[in-house]
Amino acid sequence: MEQQVSVHERVKTKGVAMKKKFTAEGGIEVTDEMLDQWAEPWEKGEIPEVAAGFVAGPGRPRINREETQLVALRLPVSLVRAVDLKAQKQGKTRSQRIREAVIADLVKD
C-alpha cells in the first residue's frame, strides 16, 4: 500500500537545519529521522525492493516498458489549443491525449 506524505521541507540556512512538521496519510507523523532512514539507500544509488518496477532511474517515469522515441510535429495553434483544453478537462497532458488519439486511429483499422 502506497503511503502518501504531505510536502516535506527541510531548508539548510548557514549550516543550520530548519525542520517543519508534516503528517502522512492516516495522521502518522513523519520525522526527519524516518526520512533520513528512507533516503539513505537512494542516496547510495540503491533502489529499495518496495520501489522496484516503479522507478526507471533519473528523469521522468517511463510511460511504457518498451523504449520510446521522441516525435516532433507541427500543428496549427488552434488545434494545439483544442488538444490542451480537452486534456485539461480530462486531467491529462497534451502528450497523453495525442498518444491516445494515435492509438485510437491505429486500432480502428
Secondary structure, DSSP 8 states (H G I E B T S, - for coil): ----B-----EEETTEEE---EEBTTS-EE-HHHHHHHHHHHHTT---GGGTTT--SSSS--S-SS----------HHHHHHHHHHHHHTT--HHHHHHHHHHHHHHH-
